[in-house]
């Protein structure tokens, strides 16, 4: 399956997270993104070094500027279960804008065409590192990394595209 690209529509799918009342929620990607400008960024795994120390912090630190440029939602997805994503989100107490969403079985990652086989490292099938900017469900920017690189999928590259 070819990876999602500029001009493609975001596929419908369901992702999980805990709400402010600690209730597990199943959220429709289309409900989160329809009629909005959203950033959907994906990482290979919660608590992994590059994801935790560079990728996620960049979006948290630049969230206000991204919002000031018209971004309505900043959505982080990872092929982890919602309990792991909840615990990971708690390590960023300063976060007010990035939603940590679980793609536990990798179904949505598969629909995006962005799977990454990390079986050699004992991690199974995960997500490639990426950042998408979509406006009313249509992808306007698709920054998809190769291998384990972190060169084009950070918040700064999305800011430059806005």
C-alpha positions as CSV (number, residue, x, y, z in Angstrom):
1,X,0.0,0.0,0.0
2,X,1.3,3.4,-1.0
3,X,1.8,5.9,1.9
4,X,-0.7,8.7,2.2
5,X,0.3,11.7,0.1
6,X,-0.5,15.4,-0.5
7,X,-4.0,15.6,-2.0
8,X,-5.2,12.4,-0.4
9,X,-8.1,12.4,2.1
10,X,-7.4,11.2,5.6
11,X,-8.9,7.8,6.0
12,X,-11.6,7.3,8.5
13,X,-10.6,5.3,11.5
14,X,-10.9,5.1,15.3
15,X,-8.2,5.9,17.8
16,X,-8.4,5.6,21.6
17,X,-7.6,8.0,24.5
18,X,-8.6,8.8,28.0
19,X,-10.7,11.9,28.6
20,X,-10.3,14.3,31.5
21,X,-12.6,12.1,33.6
22,X,-10.3,9.1,33.1
23,X,-12.8,7.4,30.8
24,X,-11.6,5.5,27.8
25,X,-12.9,7.0,24.6
26,X,-13.0,5.8,21.0
27,X,-12.6,8.8,18.7
28,X,-13.3,9.1,15.0
29,X,-10.5,10.7,13.1
30,X,-13.0,12.3,10.8
31,X,-15.0,13.7,13.7
32,X,-11.7,15.2,15.1
33,X,-10.6,16.6,11.7
34,X,-13.6,17.4,9.5
35,X,-13.9,21.1,8.8
36,X,-10.6,21.8,10.7
37,X,-6.9,22.3,10.0
38,X,-5.1,19.5,11.9
39,X,-1.7,18.2,12.4
40,X,-1.5,14.4,12.7
41,X,1.9,13.2,13.6
42,X,3.1,9.7,14.3
43,X,6.0,8.2,16.1
44,X,7.4,4.6,16.3
45,X,6.7,4.3,20.0
46,X,5.9,5.9,23.3
47,X,8.8,6.5,25.7
48,X,11.4,5.9,22.9
49,X,14.3,8.3,23.0
50,X,13.8,10.4,19.8
51,X,10.1,10.4,20.2
52,X,10.2,11.5,23.8
53,X,13.1,13.9,23.8
54,X,12.7,15.6,20.3
55,X,9.6,14.8,18.3
56,X,6.8,15.2,20.9
57,X,8.4,18.1,22.8
58,X,8.8,20.1,19.5
59,X,5.0,20.0,19.0
60,X,4.3,20.8,22.6
61,X,6.7,23.8,22.7
62,X,5.4,25.1,19.4
63,X,1.7,24.5,20.0
64,X,0.8,28.1,20.6
65,X,2.5,29.3,17.5
66,X,0.9,26.5,15.4
67,X,-2.5,27.4,16.8
68,X,-1.9,31.1,16.0
69,X,-1.4,30.0,12.4
70,X,-4.8,28.4,12.2
71,X,-4.2,24.9,13.4
72,X,-7.2,23.6,15.3
73,X,-6.0,20.2,16.5
74,X,-2.6,18.6,17.1
75,X,-3.0,14.9,17.2
76,X,-0.2,12.4,18.1
77,X,-0.7,8.8,17.2
78,X,1.4,5.8,18.1
79,X,1.0,2.0,17.8
80,X,0.7,1.6,21.6
81,X,-2.3,0.9,23.8
82,X,-4.3,3.7,25.4
83,X,-2.9,3.0,28.9
84,X,0.7,3.5,27.7
85,X,-0.3,6.7,25.8
86,X,-2.0,8.0,29.0
87,X,1.1,7.4,31.0
88,X,3.3,9.0,28.4
89,X,1.1,12.1,28.2
90,X,1.5,12.5,32.0
91,X,5.3,12.9,31.5
92,X,4.5,16.3,29.7
93,X,2.7,18.3,32.4
94,X,3.2,21.5,30.4
95,X,1.2,20.0,27.5
96,X,-2.2,21.8,26.8
97,X,-2.7,21.1,23.1
98,X,-1.3,17.8,21.9
99,X,-3.8,14.9,22.1
100,X,-2.1,11.5,22.7
101,X,-4.1,8.9,20.7
102,X,-3.6,5.2,20.7
103,X,-3.6,3.1,17.6
104,X,-3.2,-0.1,19.6
105,X,-3.5,-2.6,16.8
106,X,-1.9,-0.4,14.2
107,X,-5.1,-0.4,12.1
108,X,-5.1,3.3,11.4
109,X,-1.4,3.3,10.7
110,X,-2.0,0.6,8.2
111,X,-4.8,2.7,6.6
112,X,-2.3,5.5,6.2
113,X,0.2,3.2,4.6
114,X,2.8,4.1,7.2
115,X,3.7,0.8,8.9
116,X,7.3,0.2,10.0
117,X,8.5,-3.3,10.8
118,X,10.7,-3.1,13.8
119,X,10.5,-6.8,14.6
120,X,14.3,-7.0,14.5
121,X,14.4,-4.7,17.5
122,X,11.6,-6.6,19.3
123,X,9.0,-3.9,18.7
124,X,6.8,-5.6,16.1
125,X,5.0,-3.5,13.6
126,X,4.9,0.2,14.5
127,X,4.5,3.5,12.7
128,X,6.9,5.4,10.6
129,X,7.8,8.8,11.9
130,X,5.6,11.4,10.1
131,X,3.8,14.7,10.3
132,X,0.7,15.5,8.2
133,X,-1.0,18.8,7.9
134,X,-4.6,18.3,6.7
135,X,-7.3,20.9,6.0
136,X,-10.9,19.6,6.1
137,X,-9.5,16.0,5.8
138,X,-7.3,16.7,2.8
139,X,-3.6,16.3,3.2
140,X,-1.7,19.5,2.4
141,X,1.7,18.5,3.7
142,X,3.0,15.0,4.1
143,X,6.4,14.8,5.8
144,X,7.2,11.1,6.1
145,X,10.6,9.9,7.3
146,X,12.6,7.0,6.0
147,X,14.0,4.5,8.4
148,X,14.6,5.9,11.9
149,X,15.4,9.4,10.7
150,X,14.1,12.6,12.3
151,X,14.7,15.3,9.7
152,X,11.4,16.5,8.2
153,X,8.6,15.5,10.5
154,X,9.1,18.0,13.4
155,X,7.0,20.9,14.4
156,X,9.5,23.4,12.8
157,X,8.9,21.9,9.3
158,X,5.1,22.2,9.8
159,X,5.5,25.8,11.0
160,X,7.5,26.5,7.8
161,X,4.8,25.0,5.7
162,X,2.1,27.2,7.3
